[in-house]
Amino acid sequence: MGRTVTLIFLCIVSSLCSGQAVQKPRVSTIDIDNFWQAYDSTQTTQDTLRQQAFIQQLYIDRGTEGLHAFMRARDYSAPLWVRLINRYPKYWKSIRPNTLSLKSKSAEIENSIARFKELYPSLKDAQMYFTVGGLKSGGTTDGRMVLVGSEIATGNAGTDVSEFTSNWLAEVFKEQKEDNIIPLNVHEYVHTQQKGESKNLLGQAIMEGSCDFITELVIGRLMQTTYINYGLLHEKELKESFRKEMFSKSYNNWLYNGDHAETVADLGYFMGYQICKSYYAHSTDKKKAIKEIIELNYNNSKVVKKFLINSGYYTGEEVSKAGE
């Protein structure tokens, strides 16, 4: 009898432990708290070596797996953070409360992923890490990790960017609202579900734009970004210009060009978004279309080109003359 009771007890404990593992929160914000503790310590001295030691010991050494992955992806380091902290004091002061507000968004983020699961039942779980980065990226992914740089992701029109010589952040922030973090997070979460690496501009634009389109379906409204708002007003000329370059291996004019865009940066996102939206509109089975958009194989340029043709965004003749 005693042995039976013991076995039952062990089974219950095992079950509870398993349940706890499954219910582990997907959202981590501890890196944000650690950063501001390290930041406050840097303000106690003007010795840059001591400042670097504070960042290393209080932020990096205590950092999550996500922070360390973000550092590898964007080449972040203690000396870089110290340079940025000392160069842009007004900016850091204005962005601080925005980053700290992320801790109250966890439930809303979890709800958005639940909605994503409804639209795409094959959704694989991913862990979300909210960090303070080094002003290079608002978000990226590493395997099944979503990595968010809250110092960019939470900026808005009220953020002080007067110390910057480039207007890139000002352009990004002017369209961002307090709830921007939800669509940004969904966008990056979509990336964790994708496969393959793009071989040309077309593939990369669809890879990025598909994330925006799926995000729109998840949140139920048009995303408010500078490139989408500009793109909708200038679609005709953008469509023609993109057609001429879409099989190029250069992304310079369309993607990741915040520091040198002639008009608005990242208009390739808009083009990919419109292609996916057209594909979805032309599909009779919407759930199947969502699956096909997310699971597109970017390793295969022929498959990507076929996706473009099936989207109906360009005519077959226009595609055949692409590059001309």
Buried (B, 14 or more C-beta within 10 A) or exposed (E): EEEEEEEEEEEEEEEEEEEEEEEEEBBBBBBBBBBBEBBEBBEEEEEBEEBBBBBBEBBBEBBBEBBBBBBEBBEBBBBBBBBBBBEBEEBBEBBBEBBBBBEEBBEEBBEBBEBBEEBBEEBEEBBBBBBBBBBBBBBBBBEEBBBBBBBBBBBBEEBBBEEBEEEBBBBBBBBBEEEBBBBBBBBBBBBBBBEBEBBBBBBBBBBBBBBBBBBBBBBEEEBEBBBBBBBEEBBEEBBEBBBEBBBBEEBEBBBBBBEEBEEBBBBBBBBBBBBBBBBBEEBEEEEEBBBBBBEBBBEBBEBBBEBBBBBEBBEEEBBEEBEE
